[in-house]
């Protein structure tokens, strides 16, 4: 493991990382900073929480400091593209922290807010511009952004940008850049679309990859609880109260469910705020500011907050809804265990989400341990006529925090066999633990 002082960084940058209590580097920093300082393009595949912002920010700042501009007014020398407002703001904050002993200027622009303040900052001049693609093109078309002298181009979370439909915007932006520049592309996954984009942008890049299994922060204690969908809210409230959880993020699948859960938590005297795409940028910033200060206890979020949030005090992450994309689970749990602290990630798995859990475990190459207080669940079998039968318990009982109302009978046009599935407890030998089904036909 290397220290930052072994990476040939200039003294102002070493002072800046020391001020943030950074000493040893992460693997991606140790591997990519030297080739970036040497002027090479870089293609990095790494998940959130691996330290990649510092990996590209520090070399860019050093190049700019060592090659000062002859112009009195700063111009855009580095362009960083990010998929979301939150991530763009976080990257700009990191640049500000690392450049505190340098004379560089950085500006962030994104949509969802009035552009007047951003335009004024661009008019004053900036060395480093962090932007979301849509707002960047909008202000460029209005004549407020000049990319003709960009020396460093960074695509951060490139896979996320393509998922969000930004590929045409990215291509338009690349056409505005000078041909001679240093390029950096980072992504959590490397599907064919990202490989194709990298081939078109990068010139003989240095390649670095951290597998999802290795990138999950070791300090995070993961566990899964098997609970019916109707019991999840009551279980969450119980855990928050019994463990006196002071600061946690709860991830939901939809905006509506996030807003509703935040309201329900507030009604039980648990201070919560929702953050998702339907919230205005001002509302999202207020919610994050309140959460960072500790005024808000629980942040209920959709995956818009899975990347880019860097809040040191988050002790718990709850996957209230398991994500249907396995990679999102890794980004979510990376919101805890920050800055070397320990963290706890608890996943709630309803019977209908079990396939999502299997995909997550397959991606990470591990089985997430069952919670010690978990009692498991069983599915309700049906008759061959499709009618619901009284529920039979096979071995363990489900986590149930309130008396369940009898389920109505349903007529189903599809004839199918009745099968009960449950997840068995893991073996006492961790090395032999495997996912196992128990199926019983009736």
Phi, psi and omega in degrees: 000128184266159171259162180296330180292344179271000186258012178061035175278149181288159187302318179300325178287322177296321176296321182293316180290328177294323179295336177265011179062031174269134177234290179274152182272159169276164181304318182291328177290316181296325184274325188263334182298315179302311179294329177292320176296332179278357176093009182277154169287154182225136172242113183242133176245107183203147181274175179298151178086006182263357177087025185285337178298313176295328182299325178259334182290317184296313178296321179299313180298322180293317178300316181295320180292324183277342178238073184297147180283148176278346181280140178289330181260126180300145174231165187289112179255337179226133178239125178241122177259135179227152185282331186234160179299316183297317180292319178301314180297320180294319179296316179297320177299321178295317176301318179299318181292317182287337183259016186297338179253016176242170179253050178254154178245142177227145182224145176241136176228138179202164181279178179091353177226163176295139186278356188302314180295321179293321178297318179298320178295321178294323179294327179287339180101144180211144177277322185235125179244123175252130189210155165269149189301316185297310181293325179299311180295323179300311182286332176292319179295332177276357176090013182265350182235126177242114183255014185292340184243021179294128180257336184226127182236123183240127170253105181260141184053050184299323180295323178294321180296320179291322177299328182273002175085025183268007187300318180292322177296319180297316178297321179295320180292319181299324178296337181275351184268152175292154182292323181272110180195163174263132186244142178226128179232124179237139178209155178278332179227160182236066174290174183299326181296323178287320178299320179294318178296317180299319180297329182277342186253320189266150180244107179044061188285154166284131184250138179216137182218136172244125180292150179306323181298317182282335186278343177293122186301131185295333182287350182277124175269113182260144173205157180236141177239128181267113188214142178293151183305320183291343182260355187300314183299316182294323177295317179301312181299318181297316181296316181300317182286313184293328181262003180049050180295121185269327184208116184214156173246131179248121183262132180240163181274330184231159179296317182298316180293326178295313180297318182294318180294321178300317178297318181294321178295318179297326179292338178263017178069023172255112186293118185220151175228144176260145176222122180199181188294338179279348178281143176293160180299321179297319180293321179294319179293322177296317181297316180294320179297317179295322180292317180297323181284350182086005179287328175256131186276319185234130174254117180261120192223153166269183185292356175299336181260003184289333181241137173100343179279126179232089182237112190296330190274005183287113183271330184227143166238127178250123171270082181300315171248125176292137180288147178277355172247119187301323181299329181296330179299317181295318179295321181297307185291342177291356177283346174248172182067031182278154174053039176080359179281162175279160180206160181234130177239117182245126179254131173263123182241112173276161181308320183286353180257005187297325178295326176298318179298317180298320179295320180296314181293325177295318179297317183277344180075021180221164169258124178293127183298142173291143176298143180295334181263002181282143179248001178080182176211161174235151175274158178272121182286163176234158176280170179294343176274359178088008181269146181289136177256159173304139187291133177256140178265131177246102180074257187278157178261155180284158171293119181221120186256356176207160182297130183274137174284143178299138182281141178292150177287144180235137175269131184234132183285343184263121176279131179209159179287151178273125181225135176255134177237141171211157177265123180282157176297147181289155179293153178293338177270111184298326184292339182252008182291132180219160173287132181223139174257150166238118184239135179228119180273140179251000000 
